Amino acid sequence: MDKIEILNRIKMLLNTQHFAVLATQSSDYPYSSLVGFSQSENCEEIIFATIRDTHKYRNLQKFPNVSLLIDSQTNQANDFKQAQALTVLGKSKEINDQEKKEYLASYLKKQPYLKEFVTANNCALIKISVVKYILVNDFQNIYEYSFESNKDTI
């Protein structure tokens, strides 16, 4: 599979899924959280929201390198052959007030039912600069797609 086809499959999965498992690092252990996400058109950025007074947010402040897992599984036996799993590796950063309006509009386009949550004063909008995607399909075929422009962020 060539790079264009890999990126197209990644885009299709990102466009059809609304949730991801976010892995952050604490001082002792990795910490996993379910997050609603959106992505930039070129897929170089993933956006999610979190309340500031959480383990997740504190972990992001201390250790910004993160991983996301996004999959297409339906909890059926045929998932072993048909489901895809996408690992996202990147570096997180809270979106500042000047950028927030633009990112918020994009996020709410995909996650409109989270408007009250994401516009609360204690909610932070987080941007992950994607360094690499790792796509797995047919339970064993692995494809990688890297963004050279984000390599120095991790």
NORJO-V18137 format. One record per pair of residues at least 12 apart in sequence whose ideal C-beta (glycine too) atoms are under 10 Angstrom apart, sorted by sequence separation. I is the first residue (numbers start at 1). J is the second residue. If there is no record, write none. Layout:
i-><I/I>
j-><J/J>
//
This chain:
i-><21/22/35/36/37/71/72/73/95/132/133/134/20/21/22/35/36/71/72/132/133/20/21/34/35/70/71/72/104/132/133/19/20/22/33/35/70/71/103/104/130/131/132/19/20/69/70/71/130/131/18/19/20/33/69/70/130/131/18/19/48/68/69/70/100/107/129/131/132/18/68/69/100/130/131/132/17/18/46/48/67/68/129/130/131/33/35/67/68/104/129/131/17/33/46/66/67/68/103/128/129/131/132/14/15/31/33/66/67/103/129/130/131/14/15/22/31/32/33/46/65/66/68/100/103/129/130/14/31/65/66/100/128/129/14/20/22/24/33/64/65/66/99/31/64/65/11/15/20/22/31/63/64/99/10/14/19/26/30/31/63/64/95/96/11/26/64/94/95/11/24/27/37/39/60/61/94/95/96/11/14/24/26/27/31/60/94/95/10/24/26/30/35/37/59/60/61/93/94/22/24/25/60/92/93/7/24/25/27/32/57/92/93/7/23/24/26/27/56/91/92/93/22/24/25/26/30/32/57/90/91/92/22/24/25/90/91/24/25/89/90/91/24/25/88/90/91/24/25/89/90/23/24/25/46/50/52/88/89/90/23/24/88/89/90/22/23/46/48/50/88/89/22/23/43/45/87/88/89/21/22/23/44/46/49/87/88/20/21/22/86/87/20/21/47/86/87/19/20/21/39/85/86/87/20/21/45/85/86/19/20/37/84/85/86/18/19/84/85/17/83/84/16/17/49/83/84/85/17/49/82/83/84/87/89/14/16/47/81/82/83/13/47/81/82/84/85/86/87/89/90/13/45/49/80/81/13/47/48/49/80/86/91/10/12/47/66/68/79/80/90/93/45/67/89/91/92/49/64/66/68/91/40/47/48/61/65/70/90/91/23/47/60/64/90/23/38/41/49/57/64/67/68/69/70/71/72/89/20/21/22/23/38/40/48/51/57/60/65/17/38/39/50/57/67/16/20/24/38/39/49/50/52/54/56/60/17/38/49/51/52/53/57/22/37/38/48/49/52/54/56/13/36/38/39/47/49/51/52/12/13/14/38/50/51/52/13/37/38/50/51/10/14/36/37/49/50/9/36/49/50/10/35/38/48/49/50/9/36/48/49/10/36/47/48/47/48/46/47/48/36/46/47/36/45/46/44/45/46/44/45/46/44/45/44/40/43/44/42/65/66/37/39/40/64/65/40/43/64/35/37/39/18/19/17/18/15/18/14/18/43/45/44/22/43/42/44/45/22/44/42/20/14/10/13/13/10/9/10/13/10/7/9/6/7/9/6/10/1/9/10/1/7/9/6/5/6/7/6/1/3/2/3/4/1/3/3>
j-><33/34/47/48/49/83/84/85/107/144/145/146/33/34/35/48/49/84/85/145/146/34/35/48/49/84/85/86/118/146/147/34/35/37/48/50/85/86/118/119/145/146/147/35/36/85/86/87/146/147/35/36/37/50/86/87/147/148/36/37/66/86/87/88/118/125/147/149/150/37/87/88/119/149/150/151/37/38/66/68/87/88/149/150/151/54/56/88/89/125/150/152/39/55/68/88/89/90/125/150/151/153/154/37/38/54/56/89/90/126/152/153/154/38/39/46/55/56/57/70/89/90/92/124/127/153/154/39/56/90/91/125/153/154/40/46/48/50/59/90/91/92/125/58/91/92/39/43/48/50/59/91/92/127/39/43/48/55/59/60/92/93/124/125/41/56/94/124/125/42/55/58/68/70/91/92/125/126/127/43/46/56/58/59/63/92/126/127/43/57/59/63/68/70/92/93/94/126/127/56/58/59/94/126/127/42/59/60/62/67/92/127/128/43/59/60/62/63/92/127/128/129/59/61/62/63/67/69/94/127/128/129/60/62/63/128/129/63/64/128/129/130/64/65/128/130/131/65/66/130/131/65/66/67/88/92/94/130/131/132/66/67/131/132/133/66/67/90/92/94/132/133/67/68/88/90/132/133/134/67/68/69/90/92/95/133/134/67/68/69/133/134/68/69/95/134/135/68/69/70/88/134/135/136/70/71/95/135/136/70/71/88/135/136/137/70/71/136/137/70/136/137/70/71/103/137/138/139/72/104/137/138/139/142/144/70/72/103/137/138/139/70/104/138/139/141/142/143/144/146/147/71/103/107/138/139/72/106/107/108/139/145/150/70/72/107/126/128/139/140/150/153/106/128/150/152/153/111/126/128/130/153/103/110/111/124/128/133/153/154/87/111/124/128/154/88/103/106/114/122/129/132/133/134/135/136/137/154/86/87/88/89/104/106/114/117/123/126/131/84/105/106/117/124/134/84/88/92/106/107/117/118/120/122/124/128/86/107/118/120/121/122/126/92/107/108/118/119/122/124/126/84/107/109/110/118/120/122/123/84/85/86/110/122/123/124/86/110/111/123/124/84/88/110/111/123/124/84/111/124/125/86/111/114/124/125/126/86/113/125/126/88/114/125/126/126/127/126/127/128/117/127/128/118/127/128/127/128/129/128/129/130/129/130/130/127/130/131/130/153/154/126/128/129/153/154/130/133/154/126/128/130/110/111/110/111/110/113/110/114/145/147/147/126/147/147/149/150/128/150/149/128/133/130/133/135/133/133/134/137/135/133/135/133/135/137/135/143/135/143/145/137/143/145/143/143/144/145/145/141/143/143/144/145/143/145/146>
//
